[in-house]
C-alpha cells in the first residue's frame, strides 16, 4: 500500500482529469499484454507484479534496477541495462507496435470512457468536495484523516507537499496504479470503465427534449469523448453551419464546452451533458 500524506494543503490540491492520457493507456496496454503471459512478447519481460514502466518515457537504468529487485533479469532486460543498441532498437519497435495495435485504433472509445468516468466523479466533487469524491473512487482506495491509501503490492509513504494530486481515469487499466511522481504532480490512475452509450429509448427522450438535431449532436459528442465540428458534420451527414448552430445552443445550456484547436474547434461534453445523455450512469 502507498500512503499519500496530504500535508497542510489537505484536499485543496486534488483534481480530476477528464482528458485521456494516451501515454498512460500505452503503459496499461503493456501490462495487459504481460498479464496474458505471452513469453514471445519481449515487452512482457519489463513488468513484474508491482512494477510497470511508463513506456512512452522509455526504460531507464533506475527502472530496471527496481525491476531486477523483483524478478530475475532476462537476456533482453540485461542487454537493455548494459545499453545494448540492438536491444534498445527492439524495445522502440515493440513499443511502437503496441501503440499502433492497442491504443491508436481506439482513441475515440478511450476518450469517451475517460470523459464519462471523470463526469461521474465530478458530481461527487461538486456535491461534497474532494473528500466525497475520494471516498467514492472504489478499487480499495481509502481516505483516512490526512492520508490517501492506494492499494499496491509494496509499502511506501509519499508526501504530497505543494504538489497536486490528480485522479486520472485510464480506459485500459484493470487495476489502480500510481504514475511516476513529478516535482509538481502525483497521479493516481484508476480504471475508467466502459465507453458511454446512449440507449435507443433514451435517445427518443433526448429528441423530445432537445429536438432531433441537438439530441444527435449531444449524443455524438458524449460517445466520442470529444470531436471537432467538421467531424460531427461528417458523422451526422449535416452541414457545418447546422452543427455549429446546434453546438451553440448546447454550449449555452452548459451541456458541452468548446476548445479551439488552431483553425478547428473541439466539442466536449460537460458533466451535465454526460448525465443528461446517460441517466443510468448518474451517481446522484
VOGU-3710 file (C-alpha; in Angstrom, 3 decimals, decimal comma):
1> xxxxxxxxxx> 0,000/0,000/0,000  1,151/3,527/-0,814  0,131/6,202/1,672  -0,038/9,717/0,233  0,184/12,253/3,044  -1,785/15,333/2,030  0,032/17,799/4,278  -1,031/21,334/5,145  -2,926/21,911/1,902  -5,198/18,991/2,746
11> xxxxxxxxxx> -7,667/18,275/-0,027  -7,244/21,633/-1,712  -4,846/20,301/-4,355  -6,965/17,388/-5,591  -8,195/17,429/-9,185  -9,792/15,108/-11,738  -8,627/14,755/-15,330  -11,282/14,244/-17,984  -8,769/14,160/-20,842  -7,310/10,822/-21,878
21> xxxxxxxxxx> -3,605/10,313/-21,169  -2,565/8,126/-24,085  0,897/7,542/-22,632  -0,802/6,051/-19,558  -3,012/3,984/-21,886  0,150/2,664/-23,580  1,602/1,543/-20,246  -1,719/-0,097/-19,341  -1,765/-1,902/-22,698  1,694/-3,259/-21,921
31> xxxxxxxxxx> 0,553/-4,520/-18,537  -2,461/-6,219/-20,167  -0,044/-7,888/-22,583  2,141/-9,004/-19,687  -0,909/-10,376/-17,884  -1,607/-12,544/-20,903  1,667/-14,361/-20,186  2,945/-14,433/-23,739  6,644/-15,302/-23,368  7,350/-14,473/-27,017
41> xxxxxxxxxx> 6,419/-10,835/-26,363  9,576/-9,084/-25,177  7,636/-6,242/-23,552  6,200/-8,673/-21,020  9,716/-9,003/-19,552  9,594/-5,354/-18,432  6,781/-5,935/-15,954  6,601/-7,549/-12,547  3,691/-7,889/-10,153  4,444/-4,482/-8,626
51> xxxxxxxxxx> 6,352/-2,580/-11,331  5,178/-1,074/-14,627  7,340/1,101/-16,877  5,997/4,319/-18,376  6,664/3,032/-21,876  6,346/6,436/-23,545  9,299/7,636/-21,479  11,454/4,631/-22,341  13,039/2,242/-19,854  15,965/3,687/-17,912
61> xxxxxxxxxx> 18,530/2,203/-15,537  16,605/3,347/-12,459  13,504/1,446/-13,548  15,499/-1,636/-14,479  17,146/-1,683/-11,057  13,682/-1,692/-9,454  12,610/-4,448/-11,844  15,647/-6,624/-11,097  14,879/-6,386/-7,389  11,561/-8,103/-8,114
71> xxxxxxxxxx> 12,292/-10,510/-10,968  15,348/-12,225/-12,418  16,941/-10,421/-15,400  16,316/-11,977/-18,799  18,819/-11,769/-21,667  16,713/-8,946/-23,142  16,386/-6,856/-19,975  20,040/-7,469/-19,132  21,028/-6,184/-22,580  18,906/-3,082/-22,019
81> xxxxxxxxxx> 20,634/-2,461/-18,693  24,005/-2,771/-20,436  22,997/-0,180/-23,040  22,984/-2,591/-25,968  21,941/-0,657/-29,105  20,216/-3,643/-30,714  18,127/-4,304/-27,599  17,151/-0,631/-27,437  16,123/-0,702/-31,107  13,950/-3,765/-30,456
91> xxxxxxxxxx> 12,386/-2,006/-27,469  11,483/1,097/-29,506  9,993/-1,022/-32,302  7,979/-3,147/-29,841  6,559/-0,061/-28,110  5,614/1,460/-31,481  3,825/-1,750/-32,471  1,960/-1,864/-29,174  0,797/1,728/-29,565  -0,373/1,180/-33,140
101> xxxxxxxxxx> -2,162/-2,088/-32,283  -3,648/-1,477/-28,836  -4,036/2,296/-28,435  -4,226/4,263/-31,681  -7,234/2,404/-33,186  -9,234/3,018/-30,006  -8,703/6,752/-29,408  -12,398/7,591/-29,570  -13,527/4,841/-27,185  -10,697/5,615/-24,769
111> xxxxxxxxxx> -11,507/9,341/-24,785  -15,210/8,769/-24,200  -14,611/6,278/-21,356  -12,234/8,679/-19,601  -14,566/11,650/-20,046  -17,560/9,693/-18,734  -15,707/8,460/-15,623  -14,466/11,981/-14,907  -18,019/13,289/-15,289  -19,251/10,751/-12,738
121> xxxxxxxxxx> -16,564/11,752/-10,261  -17,124/15,464/-10,789  -20,677/15,127/-9,455  -19,339/13,812/-6,176  -16,761/16,590/-6,138  -19,396/19,290/-6,666  -21,786/17,733/-4,151  -19,324/17,099/-1,340  -15,865/18,284/-2,326  -12,697/16,297/-2,844
131> xxxxxxxxxx> -13,337/14,240/0,293  -16,587/12,764/-1,028  -15,074/12,161/-4,432  -12,088/10,274/-2,979  -14,403/8,176/-0,794  -16,275/7,110/-3,940  -13,298/6,166/-6,105  -13,613/2,495/-5,221  -10,880/-0,024/-6,102  -9,926/-0,169/-2,382
141> xxxxxxxxxx> -8,654/3,420/-2,401  -9,306/4,867/1,055  -9,223/8,341/2,529  -8,042/8,486/6,133  -7,514/11,725/8,065  -4,797/13,483/6,083  -3,865/10,370/4,088  -4,978/8,743/0,831  -4,244/4,996/0,809  -3,641/3,421/-2,597
151> xxxxxxxxxx> -3,538/-0,393/-2,835  -0,231/-1,587/-4,277  1,955/-4,663/-3,950  4,566/-2,782/-1,906  4,671/-0,366/1,019  5,648/3,283/0,684  4,870/6,715/2,103  4,781/9,781/-0,132  4,425/13,410/0,897  2,172/15,434/-1,390
161> xxxxxxxxxx> 3,709/18,709/-0,206  2,835/21,519/-2,613  2,140/19,138/-5,476  -1,310/18,470/-6,926  -2,968/15,076/-6,543  -4,560/14,108/-9,846  -7,091/11,349/-10,432  -6,576/10,075/-13,979  -9,086/7,559/-15,382  -7,367/5,097/-17,745
171> xxxxxxxxxx> -9,553/3,054/-20,075  -7,079/0,177/-20,474  -6,270/-0,067/-16,772  -7,654/-3,072/-14,923  -6,341/-2,016/-11,532  -5,170/1,090/-9,699  -1,631/2,264/-10,454  0,451/5,263/-9,494  2,321/7,245/-12,128  5,936/8,145/-11,549
181> xxxxxxxxxx> 5,783/11,239/-9,305  6,979/14,566/-10,715  8,018/17,762/-8,970  4,502/19,193/-9,219  2,159/16,219/-9,571  1,173/12,867/-8,081  -1,208/10,924/-10,296  -3,411/8,007/-9,260  -4,528/6,074/-12,338  -7,880/4,331/-11,928
191> xxxxxxxxxx> -9,830/2,104/-14,336  -12,178/4,229/-16,434  -14,719/1,526/-17,216  -16,592/1,011/-20,472  -17,183/3,780/-23,021  -20,574/5,503/-22,652  -23,603/4,538/-24,713  -26,838/6,384/-25,347  -29,632/3,799/-25,304  -32,292/3,918/-28,020
201> xxxxxxxxxx> -35,170/4,555/-25,610  -33,325/7,429/-24,011  -32,367/8,823/-27,424  -36,070/9,231/-28,141  -36,467/11,166/-24,888  -33,490/13,372/-25,773  -35,045/14,163/-29,156  -38,280/15,183/-27,462  -36,402/17,402/-25,020  -33,767/18,969/-27,261
211> xxxxxxxxxx> -35,004/18,464/-30,811  -33,633/15,953/-33,289  -30,511/17,824/-34,396  -29,350/18,951/-30,966  -30,002/15,482/-29,489  -27,931/13,818/-32,218  -25,081/16,280/-31,715  -25,045/15,835/-27,923  -25,094/12,027/-28,208  -22,244/12,080/-30,732
221> xxxxxxxxxx> -20,130/14,353/-28,525  -20,757/12,208/-25,432  -19,934/8,893/-27,110  -16,854/10,270/-28,888  -15,243/11,821/-25,833  -14,588/14,947/-27,877  -14,978/15,723/-31,566  -14,413/18,616/-33,957  -17,237/20,430/-35,685  -16,173/19,098/-39,073
231> xxxxxxxxxx> -16,038/15,520/-37,765  -19,521/15,955/-36,315  -20,872/17,241/-39,615  -19,359/14,284/-41,481  -20,574/11,747/-38,916  -24,152/13,084/-38,845  -24,454/13,977/-42,518  -25,222/17,594/-41,645  -23,767/20,898/-42,805  -21,028/22,643/-40,841
241> xxxxxxxxxx> -23,382/25,579/-40,289  -26,152/23,393/-38,855  -23,759/21,618/-36,492  -22,376/24,977/-35,380  -25,904/26,228/-34,555  -26,762/23,085/-32,600  -23,469/23,229/-30,703  -24,034/26,895/-29,816  -27,356/26,053/-28,144  -25,854/23,090/-26,264
251> xxxxxxxxxx> -22,973/25,280/-25,119  -25,358/27,977/-23,856  -27,217/25,278/-21,911  -23,887/24,184/-20,320  -24,187/20,696/-21,874  -20,935/20,994/-23,839  -17,841/23,164/-23,867  -15,777/24,091/-26,888  -11,991/24,270/-27,182  -10,220/25,956/-30,080
261> xxxxxxxxxx> -7,502/23,873/-31,775  -5,826/26,047/-34,390  -8,413/26,630/-37,098  -10,762/23,952/-35,730  -12,890/23,685/-32,605  -13,330/20,571/-30,462  -16,568/19,963/-28,595  -16,503/18,117/-25,246  -19,497/17,183/-23,095  -19,719/18,711/-19,620
271> xxxxxxxxxx> -20,658/16,527/-16,637  -24,228/17,812/-17,014  -24,200/16,835/-20,690  -22,912/13,357/-19,862  -25,609/12,713/-17,286  -28,386/14,096/-19,424  -27,356/11,689/-22,197  -26,708/8,734/-19,840  -29,047/8,924/-16,859  -28,279/5,324/-15,840
281> xxxx> -24,665/6,270/-15,125  -25,610/9,190/-12,908  -24,350/8,782/-9,328  -26,924/11,186/-7,920
//
